[in-house]
Amino acid sequence: MAKLDNVYSKRVVFPTGKQTEFLNEIQEKFKLGTEDVANFVGVHARTIRDWKREKFSMSLDAVERLCKKFGIVLPGSVEIKEPFWYADKGSKKGWMTVSNRYGGLVCDPVYRKKKWYEWWEKEGKFKKHPIISICLPFTSPNESIYLAEIFGIILGDGGMTKSQLIITLNKDSDKDFINYVAKLFEEQFGIKPSLSGHKNANVTNIVISRKKLIEYLLKKGLKIGNKVRQQVAVPVWICRRKLFVKRCMRGLLDTDGCFYVDKHKYRDKIYYNCGINFTNRSLPLLNFFRDNLVKFGYHPTQKTKFSIFLRREEEIVKYFEEIGSSNPKHLNKFNKYFNNKLGGVG
């Protein structure tokens, strides 16, 4: 049996009123609706409303995800509690109420527990819930360059709960890439993702809700929860094949990287230089990207702990020819720079 904290998230207990302030700050500052926050975290909108009313404490996974995405500093007065931290206190209070009202339980609790286990082993564990047990279908794809690219996208800007896969992209600059990712997921998994956002927000969530799909992705090497805290790595099946490695690198750079242009002045003349940058706080992912660049004949540099750069112009051209990009944002900047190189890029 799995340990409890691997199945259920720890809870964040805010001082009275602070949990409401925390969620209101995110919604007001980034102009997000309740549905937007719910889709991003991977819960029902009703859960967000309950959290705002402070009916329940928030999960640690949800709080960390929101803090990382929106740059919110968590109040130092919060407490991190184990799952079901309230159960002991609640059960004692319940027992005292029953005991005072009825003078204790009528039957022997040891006998009741014994009979429950007998029922469970003989009948209970084989019963199926008429609604919960229904699992919607999905296509289970073979290992391919397309699946490797999907894994790169998920490892870059994705997140998973026990029943949902969510990719979060910029609503404006990644507009065309959002359509590409949604189509790629539909072709590979046989599921049309839902797109959620808000007219005043700057993000779009690509959401697929399928428990069996999450189980499939877990078997293929992905993980549920915070990627940085777990220091996730690229699955072994991708690392074994050169074509898979390159396509996974494409997915990573398309989500957590960029093509950029530097402008500098020297002796009253303006010069432009281009570069590629990949940034990620999971060191195994960063090492995977850097080591394979070296393996394929590139010369990456690393100015900071979490960023990899390519600055040699001929290697940047080689990268777009050999590894490529599926994100029109990067392709347009690349083409604009080299089409206008002699005249400069504004």
ChimeraX attribute file (.defattr): number of C-alpha atoms within 10 A of each C-alpha:
attribute: neighborCount
match mode: 1-to-1
recipient: residues
	/A:1	3
	/A:2	6
	/A:3	7
	/A:4	12
	/A:5	10
	/A:6	10
	/A:7	10
	/A:8	14
	/A:9	18
	/A:10	20
	/A:11	21
	/A:12	22
	/A:13	19
	/A:14	21
	/A:15	12
	/A:16	9
	/A:17	11
	/A:18	17
	/A:19	23
	/A:20	18
	/A:21	13
	/A:22	19
	/A:23	18
	/A:24	16
	/A:25	13
	/A:26	18
	/A:27	16
	/A:28	10
	/A:29	10
	/A:30	14
	/A:31	15
	/A:32	19
	/A:33	17
	/A:34	18
	/A:35	18
	/A:36	20
	/A:37	22
	/A:38	17
	/A:39	22
	/A:40	25
	/A:41	23
	/A:42	20
	/A:43	16
	/A:44	13
	/A:45	17
	/A:46	12
	/A:47	15
	/A:48	20
	/A:49	17
	/A:50	14
	/A:51	17
	/A:52	21
	/A:53	13
	/A:54	17
	/A:55	10
	/A:56	16
	/A:57	17
	/A:58	21
	/A:59	19
	/A:60	21
	/A:61	18
	/A:62	20
	/A:63	17
	/A:64	18
	/A:65	17
	/A:66	20
	/A:67	14
	/A:68	11
	/A:69	10
	/A:70	11
	/A:71	10
	/A:72	14
	/A:73	11
	/A:74	15
	/A:75	12
	/A:76	7
	/A:77	9
	/A:78	13
	/A:79	12
	/A:80	13
	/A:81	16
	/A:82	15
	/A:83	17
	/A:84	14
	/A:85	12
	/A:86	10
	/A:87	10
	/A:88	10
	/A:89	10
	/A:90	12
	/A:91	11
	/A:92	11
	/A:93	12
	/A:94	12
	/A:95	13
	/A:96	14
	/A:97	13
	/A:98	13
	/A:99	12
	/A:100	10
	/A:101	9
	/A:102	10
	/A:103	10
	/A:104	13
	/A:105	10
	/A:106	7
	/A:107	8
	/A:108	9
	/A:109	10
	/A:110	9
	/A:111	9
	/A:112	11
	/A:113	11
	/A:114	11
	/A:115	11
	/A:116	13
	/A:117	12
	/A:118	12
	/A:119	12
	/A:120	13
	/A:121	10
	/A:122	10
	/A:123	10
	/A:124	12
	/A:125	9
	/A:126	9
	/A:127	9
	/A:128	10
	/A:129	8
	/A:130	7
	/A:131	7
	/A:132	7
	/A:133	9
	/A:134	9
	/A:135	11
	/A:136	11
	/A:137	13
	/A:138	16
	/A:139	13
	/A:140	13
	/A:141	13
	/A:142	9
	/A:143	12
	/A:144	15
	/A:145	18
	/A:146	19
	/A:147	20
	/A:148	25
	/A:149	25
	/A:150	22
	/A:151	24
	/A:152	28
	/A:153	23
	/A:154	21
	/A:155	25
	/A:156	25
	/A:157	17
	/A:158	21
	/A:159	23
	/A:160	24
	/A:161	17
	/A:162	18
	/A:163	16
	/A:164	20
	/A:165	25
	/A:166	24
	/A:167	23
	/A:168	24
	/A:169	19
	/A:170	15
	/A:171	19
	/A:172	13
	/A:173	15
	/A:174	19
	/A:175	16
	/A:176	14
	/A:177	21
	/A:178	22
	/A:179	12
	/A:180	15
	/A:181	20
	/A:182	19
	/A:183	16
	/A:184	19
	/A:185	18
	/A:186	16
	/A:187	14
	/A:188	17
	/A:189	18
	/A:190	15
	/A:191	20
	/A:192	15
	/A:193	20
	/A:194	12
	/A:195	17
	/A:196	16
	/A:197	20
	/A:198	15
	/A:199	11
	/A:200	11
	/A:201	17
	/A:202	15
	/A:203	22
	/A:204	24
	/A:205	23
	/A:206	24
	/A:207	23
	/A:208	23
	/A:209	19
	/A:210	18
	/A:211	17
	/A:212	18
	/A:213	23
	/A:214	21
	/A:215	14
	/A:216	15
	/A:217	16
	/A:218	14
	/A:219	11
	/A:220	15
	/A:221	15
	/A:222	21
	/A:223	20
	/A:224	18
	/A:225	19
	/A:226	17
	/A:227	21
	/A:228	13
	/A:229	10
	/A:230	11
	/A:231	12
	/A:232	18
	/A:233	18
	/A:234	21
	/A:235	14
	/A:236	10
	/A:237	13
	/A:238	24
	/A:239	16
	/A:240	10
	/A:241	12
	/A:242	13
	/A:243	15
	/A:244	21
	/A:245	22
	/A:246	25
	/A:247	25
	/A:248	29
	/A:249	28
	/A:250	25
	/A:251	28
	/A:252	27
	/A:253	25
	/A:254	27
	/A:255	24
	/A:256	16
	/A:257	20
	/A:258	20
	/A:259	21
	/A:260	14
	/A:261	16
	/A:262	10
	/A:263	12
	/A:264	11
	/A:265	9
	/A:266	7
	/A:267	5
	/A:268	7
	/A:269	7
	/A:270	10
	/A:271	15
	/A:272	16
	/A:273	16
	/A:274	19
	/A:275	17
	/A:276	22
	/A:277	18
	/A:278	22
	/A:279	22
	/A:280	21
	/A:281	15
	/A:282	18
	/A:283	17
	/A:284	15
	/A:285	24
	/A:286	20
	/A:287	15
	/A:288	15
	/A:289	25
	/A:290	22
	/A:291	14
	/A:292	17
	/A:293	18
	/A:294	11
	/A:295	10
	/A:296	12
	/A:297	10
	/A:298	18
	/A:299	15
	/A:300	20
	/A:301	13
	/A:302	13
	/A:303	9
	/A:304	9
	/A:305	11
	/A:306	15
	/A:307	17
	/A:308	21
	/A:309	20
	/A:310	22
	/A:311	15
	/A:312	16
	/A:313	13
	/A:314	10
	/A:315	17
	/A:316	19
	/A:317	13
	/A:318	14
	/A:319	19
	/A:320	14
	/A:321	10
	/A:322	12
	/A:323	16
	/A:324	20
	/A:325	19
	/A:326	18
	/A:327	22
	/A:328	16
	/A:329	17
	/A:330	23
	/A:331	17
	/A:332	11
	/A:333	17
	/A:334	21
	/A:335	11
	/A:336	14
	/A:337	21
	/A:338	14
	/A:339	12
	/A:340	11
	/A:341	14
	/A:342	10
	/A:343	11
	/A:344	15
	/A:345	17
	/A:346	9
